[in-house]
Amino acid sequence: MEWELVESDAALREVLAANAGAEAVAVDTEFMRRDTFYPEVALVQLCFGDKAWLVDPLALTDLEPLRALLRDSRTVKVLHSASEDLEVFDRWLAVLPEPLFDTQRAAALVDHGFGMGYRGLVLDMEGVDLPKGETRSDWLQRPLTTSQCEYAAQDVAHLLPVWRKLQAACVAQGKLDWVLADGADTLAAFRAESPSFALRIKSAWKLDRRATGRLYALCAWREDTARRRNKPRGWIIDDNACLVLAESDPQDSAALERTGCLSPGALRRDGEALLAVLAVQRGQSEATLPPRLPQPLQPAERKQLQSLKSRAKKIARDLGVAPEALLQARDYEILLRQQLGADLPDPPAWSGWRAQQVIAPLRRALGEAA
């Protein structure tokens, strides 16, 4: 396997000019995120053919050539399980790779396994067992070792051969448009405003509307603070603290300390800010309060949910798709709650091929069971 470090703006321009308009490029990143909210980019790997190019972002000053490559609609960007790489590119370049062909997603849509890691997919499709010795390497160290470079190069050197085989399978099964549509949906979902973290907190459904409003406000404050400080959410305050403060609504520093949910450092650093967030919520009118979060499904409803998932498995078999690739797990509950009368929007991924192949028959099944 041949690889070369790219450690200057001029070298990067030369590589990208020589491969302008290529049909596809395999892309991967190495990054660090030990104590930060955002990933710190450490290396970008590109492969247009038989050679891996290891681009050192710490040595670059002109990022426009990379942005142009990621935007170039002529060249398919081949990534494996792209979500973390999207964070890297969005933060570093403010550009996302498109059109996107995610080999993990493609494997699932041709029923070649769901959620397969890159190493497992390469072993399965190429018969090559990749090393994993540098998985926890310090990618921000310089100079990079030969072992690190060889490991990084492997991450793209086998990606194009895997892509060719998966693309051929997608074409044979009439699913190439499905994979590219899923790539576009992934990018659209990434660009969309993230739902409140309050929706992920267990037991939040027990809160009344005013306490729910406090929880939304606390989670929004934490998100903004974590981003500004570039620190993990849990380093600001954890989920339990958000829930306890939403329930108890302390009105002064002594009451805030008595909740027992904040460390001395958090009290000292953010106590006043948290009290201010809660104070604003006390002034909210009833009309502006959010609805309560939905209660867990009742036993009869959970039985309906299982029947819906069983129906989806049959659809998956008929389509030759890994069942988990049809919909995300939470989508089944959204479908059921819609049938039960909840005013919930359709997720963007329900459009395109899924609209007729998956969503319509599942809704019919729910209607017949009602």
N, C-alpha and C positions, 0 to 999 in steps of 0.2 A: 504494500500500500504506500503510495507516494503522497507526501504532504509538504507544505511550505508555509512558513510564517509570513504574514503580511504586516509590516511594522512601520509603514509610512503612508501618507496620503497619496504620493505618487505611485507606489506599488499597488495600492488598492484601485486607483483609477485604471491602471494598466490591466489588472486582472478583469475588472468589470467591463472594460472596453472590448477586450478579447472575447468575452462571452456574451456580449449584448445580443438580446433577442433569442437567447437559448430557450429551448422548449420547456425546460424545468431546471430548478436548482434545489438541491437538498440543503436544508438550513437547520442549524441547531445553535444553542447558546450555552455557555457556562457562566454562572453567576453566583453571587454570595448573598445570603440573607440570614445572618445570624442574629442580629439585634436591631434590624431596621424594618420599617413598614414596606419600603420599596426594595426590589432586588437591585444589587449593584452588578452591572454588566462587567464581565471579566474576559470573555472571549466569544467570538462569533465564527462558527464554522460554515463554510460554503463548499459545495461540490457540484460542478457542472458536468463532470464526466468521470475520468479515472483518477483525478488528483483532488485532494482536499486542501482548501485554502483556509488557514487559521488566522483570522483577522484580530489583531490586538487593538481593542478599543482604547486602551490607555495611551496608545501611541498616535492616535488620530486627532486631527483638528478640523478636518473637513468631512462632515458626515453626509453631505448631499448625495454623493454617488451611491451610498448604501440606501438612502431614502428612495432614490430613483429606482434602484433594483427592486425594492419591496413594492413599489407602486406599479411597476411595469406589467401591464396586463398581458403581454405576450408570453411571459415566463411564469409557469406554475410554480408556486412555492410549496415544496414538499417538506412537511414537518411531521414529527411523531408526537402525539399528545401535546398539542400546541399551547395549552392554556398558560403555562408559566413563561414560555417564550414570548407570548403576546404581551405579558406584563413588562418584560424586559424591553421590547421594542417600543411599546407605548411610552414608557417612562424615559427611555434614552433618546429615541428618535422622533417620538410623537407621530409615528407611522406604523401601520400594521401590514403584515405580508399578505398580499392578495394578487391573483386568486389562490386560495388555500386548499391544498390536498393533504388531509391529515391521514396518515397511514394507519393509525390506530382505529380511527372511525371507519376507514375503507375496509379494513379487515373484518370489522363487525358487520358491515352491510353486505359483505359477500359470504357471511357466516363462517368466517375463519377464526372465530374466537372474539370474545368481548373484553375490552380493557387490557389487551396484551401489552406488556412492556416491550420496549425496543429490543432488548437482548433476546427475549423469548421469540419475538417475531422473526428476527434475523436467523436465529437457530432453526426455527421451523421452516422458513422459506429459503434460506441460503445454506443451511447446514454449517454455519460458522458460530462457534461459541465465543462470544466477545469477552474480553477481560473486564473485571469490575474493580480493579485495585485502586483506581484514582477517584472513586465515587465521592469520597469525602475530602478530596484534595483542597488545598488553599489555592483557588484559581486567581486570586489577586496578587499572589507573590510574583516577583520578577527577579531573574528570568524564569520562565516556565521550564520545567525539566523535559527531557526527551520522552520520558514515560507519560507525562501529562499530555504532551502534544500527540503522541501516538494514540492515546486513549480518546482524546477529543476528535482526532481525525476519523477514528472508527465510527463515531456517532453520525457521520454523514457519508462515509465511503460506501456503506452497505445500504444506505437509504434509497439511493436511486435504483439499484437493482430490485429492491423490494417494491418500490413504486411502480416500476415497469410491469412486474407480475400482477400487482394488485389492479393497476389500470387495465391490463388486459382482461382480468376477471370481471371488472366492473363493466367493460364494454360488452363482453360476452353475455352478461346478465342484464344489460340495459340499465346499469346503475351508476354510470359515470356522472350523469347530471345530479343524481342523488348525493354523491360524495361532495361535489363542488357546491351544491346548494347547502349542504350541512356546513361546509367551510364558510360560506357567506353568512349563514345563521350564527356561527360561532363568533365571527367578527362583529356582527350586529349586536349580539348579546353582550359582547365585551364593551362595545361603545355605549350601550344603553346605560341609563342611570341605575345603579345598583339598588335593589330593594332594601329597606331598613333592616339593620342587623337585629332589630327587635323581633322580627319574624322567626329568628333562629333560636331564640331563648326559650328553653323549656319552662313550662308553668306560666308563661306570660299570658296565656288565655284566661287565667283566673282573675286578672286585673280588671277593675271597672274602667269605664271610658276615660275618666280623668287620670287615673294611674297609668292607663295605656298611653295617653298623651305625654305624660312625664317620661315613660320608657322610651318612646320615639325620640323625644328631645334629648335625653341623656345619651342614647346611642348615636344620634347625629353629632352631638358635641364631641363624643369620644372619637368618632370617625374623623372629624375635622382636625382634632388635636393630634391624633396619631399621624395623619398625613403631614401636618405642619412640622411636627417634631421628627418625622421619619422614624417612628418607633412602633413596634407591634401594638395592636389594640390592648392586649392583656397587660402591657407595661403601663398603660394609662390607668384604666380600671377594668376589672374583669366582668364577665357576664353577670355573675352573682351580685356584684356591687350595683350594677345597673338595675337589676330586679329589686334588690332591697331598698335602694333609694327611691325607686318608683312607687313602691308599696308604702314606705314610711313617710316620705315627704318631709325630711327634717328642715327646720326653718332657721336654725342658727348653728354656730360652730359646735356648741356643746352637744346639741341633738345629733349633728352629723357624726361626731366622734362616737356617740353612744350606739350608733347603728352597728359598730364593730366590723363593717365590711370594707373599710379602707385602711391601708397601711399608714404608719406615721408619715412616711414620705409623700404619699398621695394626699393626705390631709393638709400637710404643709404647702405642697406645691399647687394643688388644685381645689382645695376646700372652698375658697371664695367663688371660684368659677362655677362649681357645682351648685352652690347655694343660689347663685344668680340664675342658672338655668331653671332650677325648680321655682324660683320666685316668678319668673316670666310665665310659667305654666299656670300659676295660681290666678293670673289675670285673664286666662283664656275663657271665652264664653262657651256655654254648653254647645252652641251650634257649630263651633269650630273644632270640637273634640273628635278624634278618630273613632271609628267603631271598635268594639272589643274584638280581640283576635279570636278566630274560630276555635270552638271546643274540639277536643279529640273526637274522632268518629265513635259512634255507639256500636255495640256488638253487631247489630243487624246491618249497619252500614259497612263495618269492616268485612262482613261476609260478602256484601255486594262488591266491595273493592277486590276481594280475592277472586270472585267470579270474573270481574273485568280483566284482571291480570291473566287469568286462565284463557280468556277469549283472545287476549293479545298474543299469548304464546302460540295459539293456533294460527293467527295471522302471520306471525313471524315465520313459522314453519312453511306456510304457503308461499311466502315471499323469499324464502331462503336467506333470512336475516337473523343475526343473533337477537334473541328476544329483548335483551337489555338495550339494544340500539334503536328500538322503535320509539320509545319515549323515556324521558327521565322519570324516576320513581315518583316524584311529587306530582307529575302530570296526571297520573291516574286519579289521585285524590281531587285535583282540580276538576277533572271531568265529572267525577261523582258529585262533587258539591254543586257544580253547575246544574246537573240533573235534579238535585234536591232544591234548587231555587236560588243559590247564591249568585250574586252579581260579580263574577270573576272574569277578567279578560282572558282571551286565548293567548298562550305564549306564542312568540313569533315563529318558533320551530314547527308549529302545527300547520303552517301553510305549505305550499309546494306539494311534493309527492305524498307527504304524510296526510294532507287534508283528505284525499280520496282513499288512499290505501289503508290508513290507520284510524284517523279520527272519525270519519263517517261511519264505518262499521261498528266501532266501539260505541258511538252514540246510539246507533240503532239497537245494539244489544242492551244498552241501559234502558232505552224506551220500551223494548219488549218485556224487560223484567219488571218494569214499574207497575 
